[in-house]
Amino acid sequence: MLLRNLNSTGNSGANWSELSCGAPTIAAFADLCGQALSGAASSISELDDYANALLSLARNRGMFDLRGNPEAFDTSDRLLAICVEVDEDCRLLFRKKNAPRETMKFLDGFRQLCQSGLVIHHLQRDFSLTRQGFEIADTLAASAYTDLRNFAVEIEY
């Protein structure tokens, strides 16, 4: 239920500015990373193909960020999505307007990486592989995840 006074600055949680950039969700991912770092989070024994695809693609640079487009007309274009830096010249965004369900599967794969301690949060929307994340990524054959990689769109930066 929305507050009666939407401009309230009380302690009612995130404000509209924070909500417009996905801050609560990004903070939740960061919190999962922090729990894993402290040893408080439960580890995931087996990652799904979406998590493994993200790991295999991030093996060189190890960088992820969460992106959304609050100005997009279509609601599914405003979804937060995971972006992977494949190398210095290639970033892949895992979001498609006609496939919100698949977009969420990649976001859940990223959650698994955060929860298992394979990803660490840095600043704002920036995350990277941990030492263990890089080690596991190096064991994965990227060719095994070609179909999932093809879901992504390459973006300019």
C-alpha positions as CSV (number, residue, x, y, z in Angstrom):
1,M,0.0,0.0,0.0
2,L,1.4,3.4,-0.9
3,L,1.8,6.0,1.7
4,R,-0.7,8.9,1.8
5,N,2.1,11.4,1.6
6,L,4.4,10.2,-1.1
7,N,6.9,13.0,-0.4
8,S,7.3,11.9,3.2
9,T,10.9,11.8,4.5
10,G,10.0,9.6,7.5
11,N,11.6,6.3,8.3
12,S,9.4,4.3,6.0
13,G,12.1,2.5,4.1
14,A,13.6,3.5,0.7
15,N,12.6,6.8,-0.8
16,W,11.4,7.3,-4.4
17,S,14.8,8.3,-5.6
18,E,16.3,5.0,-4.2
19,L,13.5,3.0,-5.6
20,S,13.9,4.5,-9.1
21,C,17.4,3.2,-9.4
22,G,16.8,-0.3,-7.9
23,A,18.8,0.5,-4.7
24,P,16.9,-1.9,-2.4
25,T,17.5,-4.9,-4.8
26,I,21.1,-3.9,-5.4
27,A,21.6,-3.6,-1.6
28,A,20.0,-7.0,-1.1
29,F,22.5,-8.6,-3.5
30,A,25.3,-6.7,-1.7
31,D,24.0,-8.0,1.6
32,L,24.1,-11.6,0.3
33,C,27.7,-11.0,-0.7
34,G,28.5,-9.6,2.7
35,Q,26.9,-12.6,4.5
36,A,28.9,-15.0,2.4
37,L,32.1,-13.1,3.0
38,S,31.5,-13.3,6.8
39,G,30.7,-17.0,6.6
40,A,27.1,-16.4,7.7
41,A,25.4,-17.3,4.5
42,S,24.5,-20.8,3.5
43,S,26.5,-22.1,0.6
44,I,24.9,-23.4,-2.6
45,S,26.1,-26.9,-3.3
46,E,25.3,-26.8,-7.0
47,L,24.8,-23.7,-9.3
48,D,22.3,-23.8,-12.1
49,D,23.3,-23.3,-15.7
50,Y,22.4,-19.6,-15.6
51,A,24.9,-19.0,-12.7
52,N,27.5,-21.1,-14.5
53,A,27.0,-19.2,-17.8
54,L,27.6,-15.9,-16.0
55,L,30.7,-17.4,-14.3
56,S,32.1,-18.7,-17.5
57,L,31.6,-15.4,-19.3
58,A,33.1,-13.3,-16.5
59,R,36.3,-15.5,-16.3
60,N,38.6,-12.8,-17.9
61,R,37.6,-9.6,-16.2
62,G,35.4,-10.8,-13.4
63,M,33.2,-7.7,-13.4
64,F,29.4,-7.5,-13.1
65,D,26.9,-4.7,-12.7
66,L,23.2,-4.4,-12.3
67,R,21.4,-2.2,-14.8
68,G,17.9,-0.9,-15.3
69,N,16.4,1.7,-17.6
70,P,13.9,3.7,-15.6
71,E,13.1,5.8,-18.7
72,A,12.0,2.8,-20.9
73,F,8.4,2.8,-22.0
74,D,7.9,-1.0,-21.8
75,T,7.8,-2.3,-18.3
76,S,10.0,-5.3,-19.1
77,D,12.7,-2.9,-20.5
78,R,12.8,-1.4,-17.0
79,L,13.7,-4.6,-15.3
80,L,17.0,-4.8,-13.4
81,A,19.3,-7.1,-15.3
82,I,22.8,-8.5,-14.9
83,C,25.6,-7.1,-17.1
84,V,28.9,-9.0,-17.5
85,E,32.2,-7.5,-18.7
86,V,33.5,-10.3,-20.9
87,D,36.6,-8.3,-21.9
88,E,37.7,-4.7,-22.3
89,D,35.6,-4.2,-25.4
90,C,32.6,-6.4,-24.7
91,R,29.7,-6.1,-22.2
92,L,26.8,-8.4,-22.3
93,L,23.4,-7.5,-20.9
94,F,21.0,-10.3,-20.0
95,R,17.6,-8.6,-20.6
96,K,15.2,-8.9,-23.5
97,K,11.9,-7.1,-23.8
98,N,10.0,-10.2,-25.0
99,A,11.6,-12.6,-22.4
100,P,11.2,-11.3,-18.8
101,R,11.1,-14.8,-17.4
102,E,14.5,-15.6,-18.9
103,T,15.8,-12.2,-17.7
104,M,14.8,-13.2,-14.1
105,K,16.5,-16.6,-14.5
106,F,19.8,-14.8,-15.1
107,L,19.2,-12.4,-12.2
108,D,18.6,-15.5,-10.0
109,G,21.8,-17.0,-11.3
110,F,23.6,-13.9,-10.1
111,R,21.9,-14.3,-6.7
112,Q,23.3,-17.8,-6.5
113,L,26.8,-16.4,-7.2
114,C,26.4,-13.7,-4.5
115,Q,25.0,-16.2,-1.9
116,S,27.7,-18.8,-2.5
117,G,30.6,-16.3,-2.0
118,L,31.7,-16.4,-5.6
119,V,30.9,-12.7,-6.1
120,I,31.7,-9.7,-3.9
121,H,30.1,-6.3,-3.9
122,H,32.3,-3.2,-4.4
123,L,30.6,0.2,-4.9
124,Q,27.0,1.0,-5.8
125,R,26.0,-1.4,-8.6
126,D,29.5,-2.9,-9.2
127,F,30.4,-6.5,-8.3
128,S,33.2,-8.8,-9.1
129,L,34.2,-12.4,-8.9
130,T,36.1,-13.4,-5.7
131,R,39.3,-15.5,-5.8
132,Q,37.2,-18.6,-5.6
133,G,34.8,-17.3,-8.2
134,F,37.7,-16.9,-10.7
135,E,39.0,-20.3,-9.8
136,I,35.6,-22.0,-10.5
137,A,35.1,-19.9,-13.7
138,D,38.4,-21.2,-15.0
139,T,37.1,-24.7,-14.8
140,L,34.0,-24.1,-16.9
141,A,33.9,-24.6,-20.6
142,A,32.3,-21.5,-22.1
143,S,31.1,-23.5,-25.1
144,A,28.8,-25.4,-22.8
145,Y,26.7,-22.2,-22.3
146,T,26.6,-20.9,-25.9
147,D,22.8,-21.0,-26.0
148,L,22.5,-19.0,-22.8
149,R,25.2,-16.5,-23.9
150,N,23.2,-15.9,-27.1
151,F,20.3,-14.5,-25.0
152,A,22.4,-11.5,-24.1
153,V,22.8,-8.4,-26.1
154,E,26.1,-6.6,-26.5
155,I,26.0,-3.1,-25.2
156,E,28.2,-0.1,-25.7
157,Y,29.8,1.7,-22.7
